[in-house]
Amino acid sequence: MSAEAQSLVSTSSGESRELGRALGRLLEGGDFIALYGDLGSGKTVLAQGISAGLGYDGYVSSPSFVIVNEYAGRIPIMHVDLYRIHDPAEIEDLGHRELFFGGGVAIVEWAGRAGELLPNERLDIRIAIDALDTRTITFDARGDRYTQVMVTLLESWRGRPEDAASHD
């Protein structure tokens, strides 16, 4: 297995959401997903799909103002948005150990703002805006567990029938 970063292109928010759903189905308690991308790139859309794949059937919104939303899926989901955080010390005050290293899945938007507080082993996902509806999504696995998740996800995603992707 290679731990090299791998990319794919999403041509709609529906396709990005379905990619997230496929990823969510592969996740286990204790997993950490770090999301990176500019404002409007689709981090929350991906988080919605991941949460759905983890069995949560409610609405997932960006927790920008409350910083953390917790959802009940087949395992607990901690959806964290660090957009309003300016110093990693602020995250320590939030009880980051419970958020980042608990028994559920942590999905962290604007993860770069956590600095050295991020776990060493995680799946980094970078979303770049290519055009109005087109995104390049790059997966960078950090650790054997995440390499396996990334490889499994991308192999199954690239092998799906093209008409299986939902578009909106």
N, C-alpha and C positions, 0 to 999 in steps of 0.2 A: 504494500500500500504506500502510495506517495502522499506526503503531507503538503505538497505544493498547492497553492491557491488555484481554484478553478472557477471559471465564470460561465454564465449563461445569460441569454437575453430574454426579458419578459416584454411582451407587446401590449399588455393591458393590466389594469389593476386586478381584474378577475384572475388572470393567469398568475400574477404575483401572489394573490391570496391562496390559490390552489397549490402553488409551490410551498407556501407556508404550511398549508394543511398536510401535505405529504411529509414535510419535515416534522411537524408535531406528532405524527403517528410513530415516528422513530425515537422520540425522546423518552427519557426515563427520569425518575426523581433524582435531583441533584445536578441535572444538566444546566448549562449556562450558555445563553445565546446573547452575543454582543452585537448590536445593530449600529451601523455607522451610515451616514448619508446626510446630504443637505436637507434643509427644510423643504417639505413637499416631495421628497424622493420616494416615499412609500414604506417607511419603517413601520408605521402603525398598520398599514395594510398587511404587511408581512406578519406582524404580531397577531392580527386578527385571524389569519390563516393558521398560524402555529397554535393559537388557542383553540380553534375549531378542531384541529387534528389531535389535540389533547383532550377532546371531549367536552369543551365548553360551548354551549349553544346560545349564549347571550351576546349582547353587543359589547365589543371591546373598543373603548375610546382611548385616545391619547391621555395619559395621566399627567400632562404638563403642569397643571396647577396643584394637584394633590401629590404628585411625584410617584406614588405607588398605588396601583390597583391590584387587588387579589381576586382571582377567579377560581371557582371550584370545577375542575375537570376530573379526569380519571386520576390525576395527581394535582396538587395545588399549583397554581400558576401565579407567579409574582411578575407583574408587568410594571417596569420601572422606567420613568422618563427623566433623564438627568439634564434636560434642556436648561432649566433654571438654576442649575448648580454651577458655581464658579470656582469652587475649590474642593478638592477631594475630602478635606476635613469635614465639609458639610455632610458628606455621605456617611462618614463615621458616626455622626450625630443621629442619623436615621436608623442606626442599627444595621449597617450593611452586612454584617456577618449572617444575620438571620435571613436577609433578603437574598444575598448572593450565594450563601452556602447552606441553605436550608434543604429540606427534603423534597421540595417541589422543583419546578422548572423556573429559572429566572430568565426573563426576556428583558433586556436592558437597551433602551433607545438612548442615543447620544453617549454610548459607552465610553468613548474616549475621555470624557470628563471625569471618569473615576480614577484615571491614572494608575498608580501602582496598586490600587485596591482591587483591581480586576483579578480574578483567579488566573493562574498560569495556564490551566487547561480549560479550553472553552472553544466555541465555534464563533468566529468573527464573520459577520456578513456585512459587506459594503455594497451600498446601492448607489449607483451613479445615474443621473438623469441624462439620457441620450436625446430624447425628443419628448413631445407632449405626453405620449403614452408608453414610450419605450425606455426600459431600464436595463442596465447591465448589473447583474447581481453576482458578486464575487464572494466565494466561500473560502475561508482560510482556517483550516483545522489546527488546533493547538492541543496535541495529545492524541494518543491512540484511539480512545473512545470517539473523539470527534472526527478523526480521520475516517473511521468506519462509518459513522453516521453520514458524513459528506459523500463518501464513495457510494454508499447504498442509495442515498437520495438522488445523486446525479445520474447514476446508472439507470434507476427506475424512471426518472424524469425524462431522460433523453430517449428512453425506449418506449415511451407512451405514444399512442396514436395521436396525431396532431389535433384531431377533432375532440380529444378528451379535455383539452384546456377550455375553461370557461372564459368568456369575454364579456366585458361590459363597457 
